[in-house]
């Protein structure tokens, strides 16, 4: 149960951080860095899904 609470808290914190970053001007370096990180995470998620489909 503690892990679930931690996951919810982490998710809410990430969502709040994402909202704060998205409110920044497009040219803000923090926003650009966050966009690059999000793109890398998305690419990794696609690779994991492809790998899982190959194994299945």
Buried (B, 14 or more C-beta within 10 A) or exposed (E): EEEEEEEEEEEEEEEEEEEEBEEEEEEEEEBEEBEEEEEEEEEEEEEEEEEEEEEE
